[in-house]
Amino acid sequence: MTSNLNEGLLADRLAATQATYRGDRVLVNALGDFIRSASERQIVRINPIAFARARNLPEQQVIDLFLHARKAGLLTMEWHYVCRGCGQIVESFTVLNDAGEHFFCNTCLGHRDADLSDFVEVGFSVSPAVRASRFLAPSNLTAEENAEFSVSENALNADSIPLRQVFKRDTIFVCYVDAGETRTFNLMLEPGHVGFSHGRDLEVKVGKSGPNDPVHCVYRENRVPEPVVEVAPGPLEFHLTNGTSSRFRALALKIVNPERWSVKLADFLSGSQLLSTQTFLDLFPSETLMSSGGLAVKRVTLLFTDLKGSTALYDRIGDMKAFNLVRQHFGVLRDVITANEGALVKTIGDAVMASFTEPSNAVRAARDMLTQIAEYNAAAGEEIIVLKIGAHCGPCLAVTLNDHLDYFGQTVNLAARVQGLAEANEIWLTDDLYRQAGLSPDLKDYDADQLSVRVKGIDREVLVHRLRLQKAGHPRG
C-alpha cells in the first residue's frame, strides 16, 4: 500500500466525485489509480492536459473531472504565476480572488503583468488529507529538489527543451544559505554568462586577462538590479552573504546562449482556458471575483447572439410565453457552447455572450447554434426563434462586474458591434477570427461574403465575413 494514503477517505471522495461528475467511470477510476500509485512528486501540481494525453483520454473531460474532484475535496487547485524571464513559479494562489494584476520576480528583478493566456498556469494536487506529500512544502525539500520544483514543469526554452532539464544540466551550484550566513564558492568559469538567483550576474569574457578578483555579494530584501560583472575565464572565488532574516535557496546557472534565452509554456491549462470552462463557472462562481484592475487575457474569442424580431414575438404571443421561449433558447445555446468547449459568460436581455479559448470552437458553436435552433423551430412547427450571431478574437481584460466574471476592452466592443450587423440566421466573423479558425470544411454549407465595414466606436474599417446558409441545404455537423 502507498505510504501516507488514507484509502477510506480516497474511496469516499472518489464516490463523491463520481456522483457530481456523472461522466465516464473509466476516468474516475484512472484518477483513483493514479493517486494510489504515483510518486509524491507526481501528485503535486498535476497538469490535467498532460494527465489526459498520457492516458489517451479526452482533455476537456479530464479538466471537468479534476474540477469535480476539487469540489469533492479529493484535489486542491492552484493558480501559478510563472515568470516569463526565468520560468520559475513566482506566486501561487488557491483561489483567483487572491490574485493581483502584477507580480515581481526576485530572481529576474522584474515587474510582470499577470497574463492569463500565456503565463498563468493552473495545476491540481491531491488533498493532503487523502495522501500527504512533502512536495506540498517546497521549503522542506533538498536544495536540488527545491530548485527543480520552483521551475514550471510546462516551461520550455527557445529550443523547446524543458526548462527543468536545462536547469539540471547547466546549474553550477545550488544550496540553502541560512540567515546571516556567508557561503564561499570556488568556481571554474568558461566563456559565457552566469546568472545568480541571489547575486550579481557574471559575464565571462574571452580575451579578458586574469586572475579574477573575488566577488562579494550581500543579498538583502528589496534587492535592486546591479551591473553585470565582467570576469575572465578560469577560477573565481564567489562569496554570497544572506543579509535577510530567513533562509533562502541560492542557485547559479550557466546560460550558454543568452541572446537566445527565452521562456514559453506549452501543453498546460491556462488561466484563460479555465475561465472559458463552463464547469468551473458552474462549480465555483464566487471564485471569478478578481482584482479591481482586472487580469490581462492575451487571446480570447468572444461570441454574441441576439434574437431577430423579439419585440414582435412578445407582442404576438404575450410576455409570459415569450419569456419562457427565450429561457428555453438560452438552454439550447448553453448546451452548444459547452459542447464546443466554451463558457456562457452572461445573458443580456435576449442576447448571449460566450467565451472560447480556441477560435475554431467558437465558429463551430455558431454553426451548431443555427442547426439546433432550426431543429427547435421545426419541432415547434414555425420559425419562432431567429438568431443573429457575431464573433471576434483578440486581447482583453477579465474583470468582475456585478459579482460575476465579465470581459472588458475593444475586443468585446468589436465582437458586439459585428453581431449587430448580422441579419436573420447569419454569422458575422471578423477577418482575424475567420483566418485563425481555419474552418472551411466546417462551413461548407455556408456562402461567405467578405466586406469592409465601419462600426460604431471603431475608428477604422473592419474586414468581416458574412456567412449565410446555402438555400439548398442545412448545416451538417
Steps between C-alpha positions, in 0.01 A plus 500: 500500500622852419630682806307800634184388319162509675327231293162542670492874440620449142212261434248741652620798298523303178135402553410865568682601182317239293164610643533856368721439196264243347755433229672184393600295803817401312634851554417497871668161537808630315527787747464263794768267365732794447456628856582153635806431283665831409807632677482777758629747244245398236195564720587868543433758226336248270449628147159366384591535133818294544300252711245460218757466223705242688188281526338586166200654675289797381666814633186702572340208682810465718495872581135467600583191708778682685264790576238264642774323698599835644140570596488159674818573697705239316726755328609854571558758227766768465549795265872546430656822378800401286776750423547547126868575565615193694208254494473479877171497686507835678161503674225244559138540604234248594224736380506765229356751746847534657680561169633843408540655158879532542776302668874530561771242429778514757734308271456714188430814706219570257143619542261286296139539393288195571418340163219247530565365151873429494654520848230409752471123529249299701606183678335249733638311799365207696348620826748438784214349699478228234871456439781710644803612299810683615492691169205699636759685714787584261706660778534151653654356183870467431649802325525302175136390521388852592682651202349253256152527649505880490513488119173437320484147363337648190776756429714458188800690367547638148587151373188350663712317758329475842646771720534257790742300285693816414530597868610150596761490222643851541479568875843591641397483864180487703474511880318655793654803670385565856420848634826686565711225346775555240572222253812488284500331159815427301384516141676396180352724234468445128417777248135600510251634750440388857170594664450503877169477681634712789797694366654698214525323167840434343605545139799273432685679218741336260817707486461651846812427700504350847534422774152596617443697818258341747137605456303584814119517498272577794139411433246724678127551477385739227802415289549728202662417163879530491741521206635175362857428610745426219752230590757284327466128432651285770475484880295749700415520869135597551380603847125518568362639826139467607415842640137411567330347803408171331661217308496505121595260223784636284576385148754583229421409141720497191306660216658361186345742249346800679395662171267207433372461856123500507222327689163371388240270650357211300224240539364648822164607640511878482305737720312630198400148394365428846291819490351372171410166659132479589556246777730742684245783477222267618685340793694803625307815405634703793860434395482714187521814715835665426704814562342835421728552200409167341741243358644503148386238251724501195266293284132419531218455251174670593169410336175693526152395395173689487144427392352639182155650552478440875274800554250368246523157668401648837212688336379193314499231772510704820770567758472175696523266200770708337705506819478122529609461138796728556601299805475175303717644223758602762512135606554384142779751446667416831510131405656585165758731660600236754519227236747717308721561807383851572324676785186710519623826651162670536161567349403856409127529444440256214871482414782267602872567546735200494876453520727242335871433523521355147363710211395188310277391789317833492429468129378142541278618784347769279429244229352254752284773653328559168459126452348444844268800477384383156413163652326673789291703256420192292367326810291809581357507148608858430808721497437637844863565604736673255866554588757760396861414590832686499847426637852640526826397667779696662632630833288641780467523877323243714314704761236467768173684435194451720684224688545291184770440242490735203733629232594856414678666210494566128480129415170485689373814330587377152345157555176663613501750213558227241209304641286811459563488124362148462155434362280195554690168505831667417843459659736798478867443577784748501783419262733438795272226627418359156869453414596355839211254506597341167164324480411479133387131523270582791343788307453317171123550515535877533544775243764751615527866400798715594410859586679807626275683746503778751357442844426737785789560736769372260695767312595278208337275246457143619535203268224247571358180356122453473393135504157392382362151463473388141142479376523136402602349833537514867818511710653158540701415811 
